């Protein structure tokens, strides 16, 4: 089964789990099975077996439909493997279970960026900042959203706000520099737009996915949890 179909299967399982499946989570040995499944899934993902990991995280969620852990792990896996639509739906499912899950809300914002939905992403990061104005990663996400919307000065203010709390943050520094460069390039006569690149804390020299073109705005850098 392809990764895309596995994520679709997982989303269907979430819907089914909402119909009486919570009662099954408390059955004898259920949480032992959950722990074993989560460990096996993490090992599979670590070893590069993404399809197997996705299936194991799905089964772990079926063992504990009231919990957010397996759902969040599955959402992160979907995001890492470029399944933006599935990641978006899965992060929303995590937040339905645990509305206070900040990492999932940040992941939701990043998935919206991957889908080119800058206004919606900005709203997600604004909500995070309303709860914690010192969250440097949320400032970075807001800057990315504003850059996506071609609002360079506002994006640069967001990056600088983040740097006020995390002066050495490499993503904020890189994104500010890139946003400034894009603004300068756009001001030159006859300048052509550049592609947007997403860096997920990997080496762009060895991972071609890092530089995949998404939409014609600014390069961006964001580290997922």
C-alpha positions as CSV (number, residue, x, y, z in Angstrom):
1,X,0.0,0.0,0.0
2,X,1.3,3.5,-0.9
3,X,2.0,6.1,1.8
4,X,-0.9,8.2,0.5
5,X,-3.3,5.3,0.8
6,X,-2.0,4.5,4.3
7,X,-2.7,8.0,5.4
8,X,-6.1,7.9,3.9
9,X,-6.7,4.6,5.7
10,X,-5.6,6.2,9.0
11,X,-8.0,9.1,8.5
12,X,-10.8,6.6,7.9
13,X,-9.8,4.8,11.1
14,X,-10.0,8.1,13.0
15,X,-13.6,8.5,11.9
16,X,-14.5,4.9,12.8
17,X,-12.7,5.2,16.1
18,X,-15.0,8.0,17.1
19,X,-18.0,5.5,17.0
20,X,-17.6,3.5,20.2
21,X,-13.9,2.7,19.9
22,X,-12.9,4.6,23.0
23,X,-14.4,1.7,25.1
24,X,-12.0,-0.7,23.4
25,X,-9.0,1.3,24.5
26,X,-9.4,0.2,28.1
27,X,-9.5,-3.5,27.4
28,X,-6.9,-5.7,29.2
29,X,-3.5,-5.4,27.6
30,X,-4.6,-2.6,25.3
31,X,-2.1,-0.1,26.5
32,X,0.7,-2.7,26.5
33,X,-0.1,-3.2,22.9
34,X,-0.1,0.5,22.4
35,X,3.4,0.9,23.9
36,X,4.7,-2.0,21.8
37,X,3.2,-0.5,18.6
38,X,4.5,3.0,19.3
39,X,8.0,1.6,19.9
40,X,7.9,-0.5,16.7
41,X,6.6,2.4,14.7
42,X,9.3,4.7,16.0
43,X,12.0,2.1,15.1
44,X,10.5,1.6,11.6
45,X,10.5,5.4,11.0
46,X,14.1,5.7,12.3
47,X,15.2,3.0,9.9
48,X,13.6,4.6,6.9
49,X,10.6,2.2,6.6
50,X,8.0,5.0,6.3
51,X,5.1,2.9,5.0
52,X,5.5,0.4,7.9
53,X,5.8,3.2,10.4
54,X,2.6,4.8,9.1
55,X,0.7,1.5,9.4
56,X,2.0,0.9,12.9
57,X,1.1,4.4,14.1
58,X,-2.4,3.9,12.6
59,X,-2.8,0.6,14.5
60,X,-1.5,2.4,17.7
61,X,-4.2,5.0,17.3
62,X,-6.8,2.3,16.9
63,X,-5.6,0.9,20.2
64,X,-5.9,4.3,21.9
65,X,-8.4,6.4,20.0
66,X,-8.8,8.8,22.9
67,X,-5.1,9.6,22.9
68,X,-3.2,12.1,20.7
69,X,0.3,10.5,20.7
70,X,-0.1,8.2,17.8
71,X,-2.1,10.7,15.8
72,X,0.6,13.3,16.3
73,X,3.4,11.0,15.2
74,X,1.4,10.0,12.1
75,X,0.8,13.7,11.3
76,X,4.5,14.5,11.6
77,X,5.3,11.5,9.4
78,X,2.8,12.7,6.8
79,X,4.4,16.2,6.9
80,X,7.9,14.8,6.6
81,X,7.1,12.7,3.6
82,X,5.4,15.5,1.7
83,X,1.8,14.4,2.2
84,X,0.6,17.9,3.0
85,X,-3.2,17.3,2.7
86,X,-3.0,14.3,5.0
87,X,-0.7,16.2,7.5
88,X,-3.3,19.0,7.6
89,X,-6.2,16.6,8.3
90,X,-4.2,14.7,10.9
91,X,-3.0,17.7,12.8
92,X,-6.6,18.9,12.9
93,X,-7.5,15.5,14.3
94,X,-4.8,15.8,17.0
95,X,-6.3,19.2,18.0
96,X,-9.8,17.8,18.2
97,X,-8.5,15.3,20.8
98,X,-6.1,17.8,22.5
99,X,-6.9,21.4,21.7
100,X,-3.9,22.6,23.8
101,X,-1.3,20.6,21.8
102,X,1.0,23.5,20.7
103,X,3.3,21.3,18.6
104,X,0.3,20.0,16.6
105,X,-1.0,23.6,16.1
106,X,2.4,24.6,14.9
107,X,2.4,21.6,12.6
108,X,-1.0,22.7,11.3
109,X,0.4,26.1,10.5
110,X,3.3,24.6,8.6
111,X,1.0,22.2,6.7
112,X,-1.1,25.2,5.6
113,X,2.1,26.8,4.3
114,X,2.8,23.7,2.4
115,X,-0.6,24.0,0.9
116,X,-0.1,27.6,-0.1
117,X,-2.7,28.9,2.3
118,X,-0.8,31.9,3.7
119,X,-3.8,33.7,5.3
120,X,-4.9,30.6,7.2
121,X,-1.3,29.8,8.3
122,X,-0.9,33.4,9.6
123,X,-4.0,33.0,11.7
124,X,-2.7,29.8,13.2
125,X,0.6,31.4,14.2
126,X,-1.2,34.5,15.5
127,X,-3.2,32.2,17.8
128,X,0.0,30.6,19.1
129,X,1.6,34.0,19.6
130,X,-1.5,35.2,21.5
131,X,-0.8,32.4,24.0
132,X,3.0,32.9,24.1
133,X,4.5,36.0,22.5
134,X,8.0,34.7,23.2
135,X,7.5,31.6,21.0
136,X,10.3,32.1,18.4
137,X,9.1,29.3,16.2
138,X,5.6,30.8,16.0
139,X,7.2,34.2,14.9
140,X,9.2,32.2,12.3
141,X,6.0,30.6,11.1
142,X,4.2,33.9,10.9
143,X,7.1,35.4,9.0
144,X,6.9,32.5,6.5
145,X,3.1,33.0,6.1
146,X,3.6,36.8,5.4
147,X,6.4,36.1,3.0
148,X,4.1,33.6,1.2
149,X,1.6,36.5,0.9
150,X,4.3,38.7,-0.5
151,X,4.2,41.0,2.6
152,X,7.9,41.4,2.9
153,X,8.2,44.2,5.5
154,X,5.7,42.6,7.8
155,X,7.4,39.2,7.4
156,X,10.8,40.8,8.3
157,X,9.2,42.4,11.4
158,X,8.0,38.9,12.4
159,X,11.4,37.4,12.0
160,X,13.0,40.2,14.0
161,X,10.4,39.7,16.8
162,X,11.4,36.1,16.9
163,X,15.1,37.0,17.0
164,X,14.4,39.2,20.0
165,X,13.6,36.0,21.9
166,X,16.1,33.7,20.2
167,X,18.9,35.7,18.7
168,X,20.9,32.7,17.4
169,X,17.9,30.8,15.8
170,X,19.3,29.6,12.5
171,X,15.8,29.5,10.8
172,X,14.9,33.0,11.8
173,X,18.3,34.3,10.7
174,X,18.2,32.5,7.4
175,X,14.6,33.5,6.6
176,X,15.2,37.2,7.5
177,X,18.2,37.2,5.2
178,X,16.3,35.5,2.4
179,X,13.3,37.8,2.8
180,X,15.5,40.9,2.6
181,X,17.2,39.4,-0.5
182,X,13.9,38.7,-2.1
183,X,12.7,42.3,-1.4
184,X,15.9,43.7,-2.9
185,X,15.6,41.5,-5.9
186,X,12.0,42.4,-6.5
187,X,12.9,46.1,-6.4
188,X,15.3,45.7,-9.3
189,X,13.9,46.4,-12.7
190,X,13.0,43.2,-14.6
191,X,13.6,41.0,-11.6
192,X,12.0,37.5,-11.8
193,X,10.4,35.8,-8.8
194,X,12.4,33.0,-7.2
195,X,11.0,29.7,-6.0
196,X,10.2,28.9,-2.4
197,X,12.2,26.2,-0.6
198,X,11.3,24.4,2.6
199,X,14.2,23.3,4.8
200,X,13.3,20.7,7.4
201,X,16.6,20.7,9.4
202,X,18.3,18.5,6.8
203,X,21.3,19.0,4.5
204,X,20.1,20.5,1.2
205,X,23.1,19.0,-0.6
206,X,22.0,15.5,0.2
207,X,18.2,15.8,0.3
208,X,16.6,17.1,-3.0
209,X,13.2,17.4,-1.3
210,X,14.6,20.4,0.7
211,X,14.6,22.5,-2.4
212,X,11.4,21.5,-4.0
213,X,9.6,24.5,-5.5
214,X,6.2,25.2,-4.0
215,X,5.0,28.6,-4.9
216,X,6.8,31.6,-6.4
217,X,7.6,33.7,-3.3
218,X,10.5,33.6,-0.9
219,X,12.7,30.7,0.3
220,X,11.9,29.6,3.8
221,X,13.3,27.5,6.6
222,X,11.3,25.7,9.3
223,X,12.2,22.9,11.7
224,X,9.4,20.5,12.5
225,X,9.1,19.0,15.9
